[in-house]
């Protein structure tokens, strides 16, 4: 049988890591060229408002995809309701800043707490469901929470909430980048802990995990709460960054679908998979946002590409090109069995 090996040589892998580190350093340092001190020193301006908007959005989706990965990738419970945590975090910060006149910093700290508390309350009954039952139930929760918020007068109702404008692209970029880094670091720590091993055991076989002593309910709810807290933090940053929030921009189901696709495309259950998926997919979406017939055909191609990846590379491109798999007829048959089960 002919097989196509896609394993990367150690030298190539080191080169890829070095290139990634350089790119990350450039992304972190480049915005500093927009500071007054840098401009007074005559340094070239390396970023503009469009760059900040795109970079902050990409960082936000890195945080969302990585947070979803904790419950969906590590524990194997595909939640379609994580957008509820994003919206609750956004509205927590928005209501505290707009209605109660809190400073942004303490209001932001409250966002992950409210989202985590809500996840703990709904997680106990929802996480007794499995498979598509759990997915549909969480989707219903996400839609329901958005509808409730949309009809609450103190939260602006259908009009939404307007927050005081803070004109600091640099601040919100670094806040969102810090949120993304926190989500990635949390995944890294979890994967190397007993808690992470328990989640992986639940993903592979929940009954067997319970037999060997894993408290499955506690582990699943804990993962749900961690994912909610990270998602809520991103929502809190978004609320003040956008200066306006309503049901449409913080409870969008499409955003929940995107964060799942990003994690699956890059490699759910890995540390860097959701990062790679979020960066590639969000930059592609931003590129196609201009419209026109070419954009329509490109979006169709993107959909086909995502379908192919989900069917034939279910463990993500990080696993495939990282040397864990090889392309062969046996590999294709195995993945088709896995994805059709």
N, C-alpha and C positions, 0 to 999 in steps of 0.2 A: 504493500500500500504506500502510495506517495504521500508524504507529509511535508508541509511547509513549516520549517522551524522559524519562529519569530523571537527567539531568545536573544536578549541583548548581551553583548560581551561586557565583562566587568569594566573595561576602559570606557566603553560607550555609555554605560550606566553612570559612571563617575562624571563623565562629560555632561550628561543630561542633568545630573544633580547640580553641578557647578553652574550650568547655564540657567537653571531655575533659580538658584541662589542669587545670581547676578541680576536676573530680571526682577526678583522680589525686592532686592536692595534698590534698584532703580525706581520701582514703583513707590517705595517708602520715602526715598530721598528727593525725587523730582518735585513733589509739591512744595518743598521748602524754598524752591526758587521763586515762589510767588509772594514770599514774605517781604515786608518793607525793607528789612535789613539787607536782604539779598538783592533787591532792586536798586537800593541806594549804592550798593557795592558794584553795580554794573553787570551783574550776572545775567545770562540769558534766561528769559521766561520759558520754562519747559512745559508748563501746563496752562490750561485756560478753563473757563467755566464748563465747557462741554466735556473736557477731560475729567474734571471733578465729578460731574454728574454720572458719567458712565462708570468711572472707577468706584465711586461710592455705591452705585447700584450693583456692580459685580461683587463687591465685598459683602453687601447685604445678602445676596443669594448664596455666596459661599457659606455665610453663617447659617442661613436657613437650611441649605442642603445638608450641611454637617450636623446640624441639630436634628433634622429628620433622620439622619443616618443612625443616631443613637437608638431610636425605637424601631425604625424600619429596617435598617441594615444589620445592626448587631443583634437585636431581639427577634427580628423577622416579622414584626407586626406593622404592616403597611398602613399607616395612618393617613387618611385624606382630610383630617380635620386640624392639622397643625396650624393652619391659617387662623384658626380661632385664637390661638395663643399670641400670634403676631398682632391681631386686631385688639385683643385685650390689653396687651402691652402698650400699644399705640394710644388707646383710649385712656388707659390709666395715666400715662404721662400727660396726654392732652387735657384731661379733665382737671388734674392737679395744677397744671400750669395756667390753663385758661380760666377755670372757675374758682379755684381756691388760691390762685396767685402764688403757688409754690415756685421756688427756684428750679431751674431745669435739672440740676444735679440730683437733689433728693427725689424729684419726681421720676427721674430715670431709674433710680435704684428701686423704686416701688414697682416698676413695670414687671421685672422677672418674678417678683414675689407674688403678685396677683395671678400671673399666668401659671406659676407653679402650684399655687393653692387650688386653682380651678382644675388643673390636671389631676391633682391628687383626689379631688372629689369625684370627678367623672371617670377617672382611671379604674377605680375599684369595680364598678359594674361593667364598664366597656371592655376591659381587658380579660374578662371571662369569655368573651366572644373570640372567634378565630376566623382567619381567612377573609373571604369576601363579606362575611357578616360584620366583622370588625371594621373593615374598610368602609362599608356603607353606613354603619352606625357613626363613625367619626366624621364622615362627610355630612351626615345629617346634623351633628352637633355644630360643625363649622358654619353651616348655613343658618341654623337656628340662632346661634349667638349673634351673628351679623344682623338678622332680622330683629332680634330683641333690642340690640343697641340702636338700630335705625329708628326705633319707635320710642326711645327714651328722651324726653324733653331736656333734662339736665345735661345730656350728652350731645345736645345739638339736634337730635332727631334726624330727619331726612336732610336737613341743611348741612349737618356736619359741624365740626369744631374748628375754629380759627385760633391758632397759637401766635404769640408775639414772634415777629420775624427776627431771627438771629443770622445776620449775614456773615457767615464764617465757613466758607467751603472747606478750608483746611481742618477746622475743628471736627466737622461731621465726617469727613473722609477718615480721619484717624480714629474717631469713635467707632465707626462701622468696621474699619480694618481691625481694631482691637477686639470687637465683638466676634469677628470671623476667626481671629487668632485664638480667642478663648474657646470657641466651639471646636476648632481643630485640636487644640491642646487637650480639651476634655475627652475627645474621642481617643486620642493617643494614650492618655492615662488610663481610661476605662479598659482599652484593649489589653493593657499590660497588668491588669489587676484581677483579683479573684472574682470581683463583680462582673468584669468583662467576660471572663471564662464562663460564668453562669449564664450570661445573656446569650453567648454563642451556643451553649448547650441547649437552651430553650429554643433557639432558632432551628437547630438541627433535629431535636426530638424532645418536645416538652415533657412527655410522659417519662422518658428515660431520665431527664434532668431532675424531675421530682423524685424519682426512685433513688438517685444517688445523693439526695439531700439538699437540692437547690430549692429555696423558698420561691417558687415561680411567681406567685402573686406579688410578693415584695419586690422582687427583681424587676418585673415588668412595670409596676407602678413607679418605681424609682427611675427607671429609664425614661418613662413617659414624663415624669416631673422634670428631669434634667433637660430633656428636649424642649419642654414647654418654657422653662426658665430662659434658655438661650434664645429661643424664638421670640419670647416676650421682650427681651433686652433689645433685640434688633428692631422690634416694633416701636419701642420707646424712642430709640434714636431716630427712626424714620419720621415719627410724629413731629418732632421739633425741627428736623431737617426740611421736611416738606411744608411745614407751617399750616397745613390744612389736612384734616383727615375726615373721611366719611366711610360709609359701608363699602363703596365701590373700590376705594384704593387701599383698604387695609383688611378687607374680608373677601378678596377676590379668589374664587376657587381656582382660577387659572394659575395663580401664583403657587398654590399648593401642588398643582400638577407639575409645574415647572421645577419645583424643588425636588420632587420625586424623580422626574426624568433626569435631572442633573446628577443625583446620587447614583441612579441605576446606570446611566451612561458612563460615568467615571469609574464606578465600582462600589456598589453598596457593601457595607461591612468593612471597608478599608479606611485608612486615615486620609489619604490624599485623593482617593477616587472622587468624592463629592466636590473637592476643590477644583480638580481638573474639569469635571463635568460642568460645574457652575461657570468657570471662566470661559470655556469654549462655547457653551450653549448661550450664555448671556451676551457675549460679544457677537455671536452670530445673530441673535435676535435684534440687538442694537443696530447691526449693519443692515438688516433687512427692514428696519423700521421706516425707511424712506418711502415705501410703497411702490406702485407701478407694476407693470406686467412681469418684469424681471424679478421683482421681490416675491410675487405670487409663485412663480415657478421655483424660486429658491426655497421658499417655505415648504412647498410640496416635496422638494428634494430633501429638506431637513427632516420632514416627517418620515419619509421612506428610510433615511439613514438611521433615525432613532428606532424605527421598527426593526430594522435589520440588526442593530446592536442589541436590542432587548431579546430577540430570538436567538441569534447566533453567538452573542458575547454576553450572556446573562450575568457574568461576574464582572463585567466592565472592562474598559480598555486598559486600565492600570494593570489588572491581572493578566490580560492577554499579551500586551506588549512588554510586560515586566518579566516575562519568561516562565510564568506558571502554567501556560497552556501552549498548545501548538495546533495549527490548522491542519486537519486531516478529515477524511470521511468519517472515521470513528468519532472524532470530536464533534462533528456536525450532528451525527446521529444522537450522541449523548445529550447535547444541548437541546435538541428538539424534544427529546423525551422529558428533560427537566422542565422546559418551559411549557409543555403541553400537559404536564401532570395536574 
